Amino acid sequence: MAWASKRRALRGAAMAAVLGAGVAVGVLVGAATTTVASGAPVAYKVVTKDVTVGSGSSRVVDLTCPKGLVPTGGGAHYQTGGFSEVSSDAYVAGSDVDPSGRGWASALIVTPAQGSSSFTVNVVCADI
């Protein structure tokens, strides 16, 4: 199976795990094994962290994969515990593999017009 196809399969399975399990306060590490189209079992973990960004502030949150696993995807969203309406005053400015290649970094922005705001950040890590 091509790397891109394997990555999409992992990302879909991981998001299903995140959405099915809900989000806990603090750091949540979920583990699962799924089978991709090639038939090979793939172990993965989803590392999640809830953070608060103060009014008129920005913050970069970098979550690192556990030893032996590599990041295959990740992201962040405004409001913990679920998705909310889009806000132009509290948002994710960027989200990508971190510079070390061992985790996922997300840049979070809250303008002065918005009070302190909650975000959820996650990284999907796999043994590939």
C-alpha positions as CSV (number, residue, x, y, z in Angstrom):
1,M,0.0,0.0,0.0
2,A,1.3,3.5,-0.8
3,W,2.4,5.7,2.1
4,A,-0.3,8.3,1.4
5,S,-3.0,5.6,1.4
6,K,-1.7,4.1,4.7
7,R,-1.6,7.6,6.2
8,R,-5.2,8.3,5.2
9,A,-6.3,4.9,6.7
10,L,-4.5,5.7,10.0
11,R,-5.9,9.2,10.2
12,G,-9.5,8.0,9.6
13,A,-9.2,5.3,12.2
14,A,-7.6,7.7,14.7
15,M,-10.2,10.3,14.3
16,A,-12.9,7.7,14.8
17,A,-11.2,6.8,18.1
18,V,-11.0,10.4,19.2
19,L,-14.6,11.2,18.3
20,G,-15.8,7.9,19.8
21,A,-13.9,8.3,23.1
22,G,-14.6,12.0,23.7
23,V,-12.1,14.3,25.2
24,A,-10.8,14.3,28.8
25,V,-9.3,17.2,30.7
26,G,-5.5,17.1,30.7
27,V,-3.7,14.7,28.5
28,L,-5.4,11.7,27.1
29,V,-3.5,8.9,25.5
30,G,-5.6,6.3,23.6
31,A,-4.2,3.2,22.1
32,A,-5.6,1.0,19.4
33,T,-4.7,-1.4,16.6
34,T,-6.4,-1.4,13.3
35,T,-5.8,-3.3,10.0
36,V,-5.2,-1.3,6.8
37,A,-6.0,-2.6,3.4
38,S,-2.6,-4.4,3.1
39,G,-3.8,-6.6,6.1
40,A,-0.9,-5.6,8.3
41,P,-1.9,-4.5,11.8
42,V,-0.9,-1.0,12.7
43,A,-0.6,0.2,16.3
44,Y,-1.3,3.9,17.0
45,K,-1.9,6.3,19.9
46,V,-3.8,9.5,20.0
47,V,-2.3,12.1,22.4
48,T,-4.7,14.9,23.3
49,K,-4.3,18.0,25.5
50,D,-6.8,20.7,26.4
51,V,-5.3,24.2,26.8
52,T,-6.5,27.7,27.6
53,V,-5.1,30.8,25.9
54,G,-5.6,34.1,27.5
55,S,-7.2,37.2,25.9
56,G,-4.8,39.0,23.5
57,S,-2.4,36.0,23.6
58,S,-0.9,33.4,21.4
59,R,0.5,30.0,22.2
60,V,2.2,27.1,20.4
61,V,1.4,23.7,21.8
62,D,3.8,20.9,20.8
63,L,2.7,17.4,21.6
64,T,5.4,14.7,21.2
65,C,4.7,11.1,20.3
66,P,5.7,8.3,22.7
67,K,9.0,6.7,22.1
68,G,9.0,4.4,19.1
69,L,6.0,6.0,17.4
70,V,6.0,8.7,14.7
71,P,3.4,11.4,14.0
72,T,1.0,10.6,11.2
73,G,-1.4,13.5,11.7
74,G,-2.8,15.9,14.2
75,G,-4.6,19.2,14.7
76,A,-6.4,21.5,17.0
77,H,-9.8,23.0,17.4
78,Y,-11.4,25.9,19.3
79,Q,-13.4,24.9,22.4
80,T,-12.7,21.7,24.4
81,G,-15.1,18.8,24.6
82,G,-16.3,19.2,21.0
83,F,-16.4,21.5,18.0
84,S,-17.9,25.0,18.1
85,E,-18.8,27.7,15.6
86,V,-15.9,29.4,13.8
87,S,-14.6,32.4,15.7
88,S,-12.5,35.2,14.1
89,D,-11.3,36.1,17.6
90,A,-10.1,32.7,18.7
91,Y,-8.6,30.4,16.1
92,V,-5.9,27.9,15.1
93,A,-3.3,29.8,13.0
94,G,-1.4,26.8,11.9
95,S,-0.9,23.1,12.6
96,D,1.8,20.7,11.3
97,V,4.5,18.2,12.1
98,D,6.9,19.9,14.6
99,P,10.4,20.8,13.7
100,S,11.8,17.7,15.4
101,G,9.6,15.4,13.3
102,R,8.6,13.6,16.6
103,G,5.3,15.4,17.3
104,W,2.7,17.9,16.2
105,A,2.7,21.6,16.8
106,S,-0.4,23.9,16.7
107,A,-0.3,27.8,16.9
108,L,-3.3,29.1,18.8
109,I,-4.4,32.8,18.7
110,V,-6.9,34.7,20.9
111,T,-7.4,38.4,20.0
112,P,-8.0,41.1,22.7
113,A,-11.7,41.2,21.7
114,Q,-12.1,37.6,23.0
115,G,-11.9,36.4,26.6
116,S,-9.7,33.5,27.5
117,S,-10.5,30.6,25.3
118,S,-10.2,26.8,25.3
119,F,-8.7,24.6,22.6
120,T,-8.0,20.9,22.1
121,V,-4.8,19.8,20.4
122,N,-4.0,16.3,19.3
123,V,-1.4,14.2,17.5
124,V,-1.9,10.7,16.0
125,C,1.2,8.6,16.5
126,A,1.8,5.2,14.8
127,D,4.3,2.4,14.8
128,I,5.1,2.2,11.1
